Amino acid sequence: MSKTILRTGLAIAIASTSTYGLASGFALNEQSVAGMGMSFAGRSSSAEDASTVFGNPAGMARIQREQVNFGVAAIHAKSRISDTSSTTAPAAGGGGANGGSNDGDMVPTTGVPMGYYVKPLDEKVAFGIGVYAPFGLATEYENGFQGRYFADKSYVRVITVQPTLSYRFNDKLSVGFGPTFNHIEGELSSSLTNPFGPAGANDGKVKVKGDDTAVGFTAGVLYEFTPQTRVGVTYRSRVKYELEGDTRVSGPGLAIGTSAGKYDASLDVTTPETVDMSFTHELNDAWTLYAGSSWTRWSRFKELRIENEGVGGAFAGQLGTIVEEQEWHDTWAHAVGLSYKVNPQWVLRTGIAIDQTPTNNTDRSPRIPSGDRTIFSLGAGWSPTEDMTIDLAYSYLKEEEVEINRSSLARGSYNATYKNSAHGLGASLTYRF
């Protein structure tokens, strides 16, 4: 029975993975619905269900019974775009300054799945496996978007499989480790100006697609000062990808036509390492306090550099190597949460988090127009039997207002003010054997 439920959970996780909403950079937080209800405070020290495979693999030592956990979080994001201007006027029919539109609904409502399995092998060793999405992004602007020469569609998806072992040295200290097998795929597109047509008319299109598989690892330490108080530290390694794919150039007109075609493309991307540190303290039989901070080395992301082989024609210089400067910086996120155990069947949760953006005012792009954010969360867990728990969570994310000011000789300029917000709903099931 356990193997059947595990296969079902992992199948749901893989099948549900599609596109994602706004995240800090293009990282995702949604790997645990119980954690989501507390804004992910205490992620590396709570170790309350099988999702600790991601949160802190050392926490599997606290899992007393074989169990599975799988769920999904739905995200609905919205952007308010204002104060827009551009020097390359988009096609007629829009409404922005200089023509063109800025609707602000470029992020589709999306689902982020997760699935985990943990089995204690003896009093000291536990085995677990997780399937989750650590990174993801989707923005797709409407036809005639005013800034489409800098970004049209941006899509990134990473699926990770993590087999894991934990070892309990004594009643205080546990460690855990697991390699991560990661598959990334992505698509980036933007419009191409036609130098011999009216500004904003007869656009071409540049679309880049690629994928790769690479290996990293996750390691964690959990120390329990008392049965009521514990701290955890989790390290997730960087993962270096060498995406291989193709670039397609298409569009009307003689100038674009000379470069139209399909070309072999390559793109190197490194997803950053993170360090998560957290604290969990049971104040009494009912109340538990969670707090934590995480650091992400986003400074690895300096630019997007796409190398295309054999591009000729009028756009050879522009498309042979496509470079989009990013110049991101390292970030911190901080969260605090509370849970209240109403009775043996019900627990209520809440939390608040503050999360820095890695982007800067000079190089911020319409692909990821994010700012510093504040996240408020509510959640609940219901255990109708000792074998089953159903967790629900709701989060509201609000970002600070940010500016985008991009310009280049080939693309003109695009200036705008973005203010983003998002609603998240999550549900998961834990079953113990």
Secondary structure, 3 states (H helix, E strand, C coil): CHHHHHHHHHHHHHHHCCCCCCCCCCECCCCCHHHHCCCCCCCCCCCCCCCHHHHCHHHHHHCCCCEEEEEEEEEEEEEEEEEEEECCCCCCCCCCCCCCECCCCCCCCEEEEEEEEEEECCCCEEEEEEEECCEEEEEECCCCECCCCCCCEEEEEEEEEEEEEEEECCCCEEEEEEEEEEEEEEEEEEEECCCCCCCCCCCEEEEEEEEEEEEEEEEEEEEEEECCEEEEEEEECCEEEEEEEEEEEECCCHHHHCCCEEEEEEEEEEECCEEEEEEEEECCCCEEEEEEEEEECHHHCCEEEEEECCCCHHHHHHHCEEEEECCCCCEEEEEEEEEEECCCCEEEEEEEEEECCCCCCCCCCCCCCCCCEEEEEEEEEEEEECCEEEEEEEEEEEECCEEEEEEECCCEEEEEEEEEEEEEEEEEEEEEC
